[in-house]
Amino acid sequence: MAAVTFTQGPNYIVIGNRRMITGVFNTAGAADTFATGLNFISAAMAMENTNVAMGLTRSGATITFVTAGATTANQLMVVGI
């Protein structure tokens, strides 16, 4: 598992008592990860940009992206504490 590569961000934003992370990223393979640094992830959303199916799983403060291969210019939004 490799870490995702951000091309923009990640941007860390505080809204009330929540933290939001946004950015544009690339994946190299089927199980790339992003360690958010949050204590708890409330919601996570990724939008792919290369017509390759993408899903994600979260475990603790780490998100694992499930893809059918390499992807580029994907958008990410994570909300947590």
Wavefront OBJ file of the C-alpha trace (Angstrom):
o trace
v 0.000 0.000 0.000
v 1.358 3.367 -1.023
v 0.221 6.795 0.036
v -1.864 8.851 -2.369
v -0.104 11.770 -4.062
v -1.770 15.147 -3.669
v -1.537 17.566 -6.595
v -3.558 20.240 -4.762
v -3.651 20.324 -0.979
v -4.452 18.696 1.243
v -6.262 21.737 2.632
v -7.197 21.643 6.323
v -10.268 23.687 7.294
v -11.939 24.155 10.702
v -15.734 24.538 10.778
v -17.081 24.816 14.325
v -15.844 21.724 16.166
v -15.278 19.740 12.945
v -12.262 19.467 10.703
v -12.542 19.247 6.930
v -9.825 18.069 4.575
v -10.093 18.703 0.840
v -7.735 18.150 -2.042
v -7.020 16.715 -5.468
v -5.012 13.487 -5.546
v -3.671 10.649 -7.703
v -3.563 6.947 -6.881
v -0.938 4.548 -8.173
v -2.720 1.290 -7.426
v -5.645 -0.547 -5.915
v -4.993 0.054 -2.213
v -3.402 3.484 -1.770
v -3.970 5.140 1.590
v -4.292 8.580 3.172
v -3.542 9.048 6.880
v -5.818 11.989 7.788
v -4.488 12.758 11.257
v -8.072 13.051 12.538
v -9.276 11.299 15.700
v -12.549 10.218 14.080
v -13.789 10.351 10.473
v -17.482 11.300 10.257
v -17.740 11.286 6.471
v -15.478 10.764 3.477
v -16.144 11.267 -0.221
v -13.950 10.768 -3.259
v -14.897 11.590 -6.832
v -12.875 9.913 -9.553
v -11.878 11.760 -12.690
v -10.566 9.025 -14.994
v -13.529 6.655 -15.555
v -11.980 4.069 -13.258
v -14.328 2.828 -10.535
v -13.306 3.975 -7.067
v -14.496 3.188 -3.590
v -13.024 3.823 -0.186
v -12.891 2.264 3.232
v -11.949 3.901 6.487
v -10.237 2.409 9.471
v -9.489 4.711 12.360
v -7.968 7.846 10.833
v -6.803 6.165 7.610
v -8.689 6.008 4.325
v -7.918 3.236 1.833
v -8.930 3.845 -1.773
v -10.202 0.802 -3.672
v -9.663 1.246 -7.417
v -9.255 -0.888 -10.511
v -5.892 0.769 -11.230
v -4.110 4.103 -11.294
v -6.270 7.246 -11.235
v -5.514 10.960 -11.583
v -7.078 14.268 -10.535
v -9.538 12.740 -8.046
v -11.326 15.031 -5.594
v -11.427 14.285 -1.882
v -13.470 15.626 1.033
v -13.158 14.268 4.577
v -15.023 15.538 7.669
v -14.116 14.518 11.192
v -12.930 15.475 14.626
l 1 2 3 4 5 6 7 8 9 10 11 12 13 14 15 16 17 18 19 20 21 22 23 24 25 26 27 28 29 30 31 32 33 34 35 36 37 38 39 40 41 42 43 44 45 46 47 48 49 50 51 52 53 54 55 56 57 58 59 60 61 62 63 64 65 66 67 68 69 70 71 72 73 74 75 76 77 78 79 80 81
